[in-house]
């Protein structure tokens, strides 16, 4: 088929585009602006139009678009005028995944990490929502039926992921604007996702998942995971833990949440694999980009990029950061936070105030709106307990950051642990990329 992907610069759409390209389809795409993902796809020979333009449509069999693309998008309009089938990503999944043995990983937090760990352990193709450092992409293609897939609840698309095995890390309410703040609708979506799978692996200590009935492999972290310890290998963080009676495992990363994610992946793989093979392959996992991603690591400074954009995620990563700073002997923690969406920030504002507890300095960047209408938030007042800076942006300077306000450098932080949080363009600011 000839398939055009609108919004191809996003991590989710880019994954589907690469996967369909690997399967022998003729793929093209478009986006509103250039970015690193767009450049990578162009280097792989995929033609991409910037910005959206009706001229990009012509002769395709199918047009797939991301959730944020509106019906009046010029390419959507052009495709429909030409009689070309147009599908949002969530509906396209039914077409793309229908014939695969899908190991679908869902949850508000940890699904990218769990997916990438499972991809390190098991053979098969993989489409995840982050770049695995093991295979240098968010997509791995292998011949065969198995596909490890990060299933997204944000737009209900996980219901179309055709799961053979449903792995659920947690079901904390998130993206409630999509579910119109109807909690029954939200939790029923999870119930339907889990029920649609032949094999189910659940974090049974999650408040909601504990209520799910039916056959499942249930992980009880407080009793199934023990002996957690944190070690450095050549400056890289690793967590060692014991899982049930299966022995000791070691995985890249720091934190109880890393042990939990790894344990879920191990239990899913253990349905078809030997424990010793799992233990050995787990060591192939080297982390994922933008998840406790160590960009610079010197004697006096470490610079880390993290995708955390919900208070639960940030709190878990902050615990890891404190452990890492202590083991490294780094003096002080500076956190840079780019709030993601006005709706999420306001819905969770009190929790955001609490999740940065223990930082020595907190820098807050402008809200990354993600298409939302701006709304007033008094960060000065809400975060008054912190040593706070409100900045326009940060600029990478080796293992250090300049804090920029109104076009002028206000401060330079180049000591201790510097860690950035957010799902917007903060990752490019931290990396010194456009």
N, C-alpha and C positions, 0 to 999 in steps of 0.2 A: 504493500500500500504506500501511497504518498500521504504523509501525515504532517500537518503544520501545528506547532505548539505556540500558543500566545501566552506570554509571560515566562518564556523559557529561561530567563535569568534567575528564577526562583529555584530553591533547592529541590522542591517537590516535583515541579514540572520538568526540570532538567534531568532528574532521575528517570522519569518515564521516557523522555525523549532519547536519552542515551541507550536505555534498555531496548526500545523499539528499533533504534539504529543498529544495535548489535544483532537484532533478530532479522536483519536484512531489509527493513523498510527504508524508504527514501524520506528522510526527516528534514524539515526546515523549522524556523522559529522566528519569533519577534519579541521585543520587549521595549519598555518605555525609554530605557537608557542602557548604556554600556556598563558592564561590571566584570568582575573576575570570572564568574561562571560563564558569561557570554564569550569572553576571550578564550577560555578553555574549550568550549564547544566549537568555536570557529577553528581552533587549531586541530580539532578532530575532523574537520571537513564539513561541518554542519553549517549551511548558510543561514544567517540571522539578519533580520531587518531591524534597524534602530532609527527612529521610534516606530510605533505601530503605523502601518500604511496599507491602504487597500491594495496597492500593487503587489504586496506579498502573497496575495491570494490569487491562485490561477492553476487549475488542473489537479488540486489535491483531492484525495478521496475522503479525508477526515480532517477536521480542525478540533483540537483539544485546547481548552483554556483553563487558567487557574481560577480559583474561587473569587478573586478580587476583580476580575475582568467583567465589565458591565455589558448589558445587551446592546448598548449603542456604540460599542467599540467598533472602529471603522473596519477592522478585519472580520469581526463577527458579522457585521451587516453585509459586507462584500461576499462572504462565504454563503450566507443564506440567500442572497440575491442570485448566486450562481447554482443554487441547489445542492451545495456541499453540506454534508452532515456536520453539525457542530455539537460538541459535547463538553460539559464541564468536567474537570478532572475526576470528580467522584463517580460520574457515570461512565467515563472512559475506562475506569478500573475494571468494570464488569467485562469489558471487551479484552483488556490486556491480560488479566489474571485468571480468566475462567478455566483454563486448561492446566493450571499449575498446582503443584503441591506446596501451598503457601504456609510458611511459618510467619504469622502476622503478629507483630509486637505492638501493643497499644498501652496507653497510660498517659497521665498528665505529665509525669516526670520520669526520665530515665529510659525512654523507649529507644532513643538513638544509641545510647551506650549499650543497652541490652542487645539491640539488633546487631551492632558492630561486633560485640563479643561473640554472639551466636554465629556470625559470619566467619569469625576466626576459627571457631570450633568445627563447624559443619561445612561440608562441600555444598556447592550449588550457587546459583546466581543470587545477587543481593541488591536491593534498592533501599537505601536508608536516607534519613534526613540530615546527614552530615557526612563529611569526608573522612573515611577511615584511613588512618595513617598506615595501616597494613597494606592496603592496595591502592592508596593514593587517589581515591575517588569516592563518590557516594554510590557508585554502581560497580558491581562485578558481574561479568557475564560468563556462565559456563553452560555447556550443553547439558540437557537433562530437565527433569520436571520440577526439581526443588527450587523454591525461591524464598529467600528470607526478605521480609518486607516490613518496613516501618509503617504501621497503620495509623492514620491520622483521625482523631476524633473531632478536630476543630470545625470541620464542615460536615461531619457525619460520614465521611468517605470510608472509614474503617468498616462500615457495614457492607461495602461492596468489594472487600478485599479477598473474598473466597478463602477464608482460613481453613487449612487442614489442622493446623495447630495454632490456637490462640494463646498468646502469652501476655499477661496483663500485670504491669508493674504496680499500678495504683489507679484509683479512680477519683482523685480529688477534683471537685468541680472547677472547670477551666473553660474558656471560650463560651461562657454562658450567654453571651450576646447572640450566638448562633442558635442556641436552644431557647431563646426568648425568656431566659431566666426561669425556665420551667424545670425544676429538679427531677420530677417524675420522667419527663421526656429525656433528660440527660441520662439518668440511670437506666432507663429502659433501653436506650441505645446500646449501652454496655452489655446489658443482659442479652440482647439479640445478637451482638457480636460474639459473645462467649458461647451462646447456645448453637451458633452456626458451625462451630468447629468440632471435629471428631476428637481431638486431643486438646486439653485445656491445662495450662500451667498458670497458677494464680498466686499472688501475694496475699495469703489468707489473713494477714493481720491488718490489711486495709479495711477501714470501717465498713465500706460498702461491699467489697469483695468477700468479706467474711459471711455475708448473707446469701451469696450465690449458691444455689443448690445444684445437685447433679454431680456426675463423675468428674473429677479433676485431680491433677497433681497439685497439692497445696503446700506452699512454703510458709513456715512459721518462723520468721527471721529470729525472734528472740530466743527460740530454743533449738532451731535447726542450724543456725550459724553461730559458731563459737570460736574462741581463741584468736580474735582479730588482732593483728599487729601491723604496724606500718614501718616500712623499710625503704631506704634509698639504694638504688642500683645505678651507679655512675650518675648520681644526681637526679635520677628519674624516680618518681613515686611508685611504690608498689604496695598492695594490700595482701596480706597472707591470712587465710582463715580456714577453719574446719567446717565441712558441710555434712551434717548428719553422721552416718557411719561410712561415708565415702572417702574420708581422709582429708588431707590438707591440699589446698589450692592456692595459687598465687596469680594475681591479676594486676595489670597496670592501673595506676590511679590510687587515690587515697579516699578512705571514708567508708562508713557503714553502708552508705547507699551504693557504693561500688561493689561491695561484697554481696549486697542484695541483688543488684542487677546481674552480676556474674552467676550467682546461685540459680536464678531463674533460667538463665541460658544453659547452665549445666544440666538442670533437671529436664529441660526440653530436649537437649541433645541425648541425655541418658536413656530416652525411650527407644533409641535405635543404635547407640554407640557404647563402646566399652569405656569404663571410668578412666583407665590409664591413658587411653587415646585422648579423651577430653582434657585430662590434666596436662598433657603435653601440648596440645594445640592451644589451650588457653593462653600459653606464654607467647603465642604469635600476636595477640592483641597488643597494640602499641598506643591505644588512645584514639580519639577522634578530634578533628579540627574544631576549635572553638569550645571544647569541653575541657576545662583545666589545661588549656593548650599553652605550654611553656614556650614563649617566643624568644626569651633571652634569659641566660642563666650565668651570672658572674659571681664572683666571691662576695660582693657587697649588695647585689641586686638580682631580683628575679621579676620578669614581666610576664604576666599570665593573661590570656584572653579566655573568657568564659561566656557561653551563650545564655546563661541563667537569666530569665526575665520574669520569673514568678518568685514570690518570697520563699516558698518552700525550697525551690532549686537554689536560690542564692544562699539561704541559711545552711544547706547541706554543703555547698561549695566553700562557704566561709569557714566551716569547721575543718574542711580539708586544708584550706589555706593556712589556718592557724597551726595545724600540725606540720605542714610543710615548712613554714617559716621557723618553727621551733627546731625541727631537725636540721635545717640548713643554717641555723644561727643568724637569721636575718633580723635586722632591727626595725620593727614597726611595719604596719600594713596600711597601705593607701588603696582605697577602693574607688573606682570610677564607675558610675552607674548611668546608663542611658535608659530611662524609662521607656517601655514599649507599649504604645497605645494609651490613650487617655482613659478608655473604659477599664482596661486591666489595672492601671495605676490607681484610679479612684476606687474601684471595687476592692482593692487589697491594700489601701494606703497605710492603715495602721500596721499591717503585717510587714510591709516594706520598711517602715520605721524600725521595727524590731530586728529584722533579719541582718542588719549591718552591725549589730552589737559587737563590740570588741575591736573595730577598726580604729586606727589612730587618726586617720583623715578620711573624709568622704567628699568626693567630687561628683556633683550631679549635673549632667548635660541636659539640653532641651529634650522634651519628649519626642520620641520617634513616632509620628502620628499614624503611620501605616494607612493613610487615606482617611482617618477620622477627623472630624471637626474639632479644632482646639477648644479646650475647656480650662478654666482657671484652676491652678493648684498652687497653694502657698507652701512651697518647699521650705522656705526660710523658717516659717513658723513650725511646721510639722517635724522638721529635722533639727530643731534648735539644740538638741542635746549633743550633737556631733560637732567636731571641728570641721565645719562645712565650707565648701566652695561651690558656688553656682557658676558654671563656665559655659562658653559657647562650644568649645571643642577641646580636644587634647591633640598634641603633635608628638609623634615618636622621635626620640633623640637617643639612639643606641639603646642602652638599658636604662631608659628614663623617659619621662613625659613632661612636656610643657603644657601648662594650663593656660588657655587663651580666653580672654574676656574682652569683648568689643575690639577684636583685632590685635590686642596687645598681650604679650606673654606676662602673666601675673606671677607665676611660680614655676620652678622646675623641680620635680621629684626624681631623684636618681639613686636612692638608697632604700634598702629594705625590700619588702614584697609589694609590687604594684599589680593590682588585679582589676580588670575591666569586666563589667557585666552588661549584657544587652543583646537583643536580636535585631537591632538596626544596623547603622553603618559604623558603630563603634569599633567593630572588628577591623575595618579598614583604617580607622584613625590609629589604633594600637599598632597596626602593622606598617604604617607609613605608606599605605596604598590608596589609590583613588577609587 
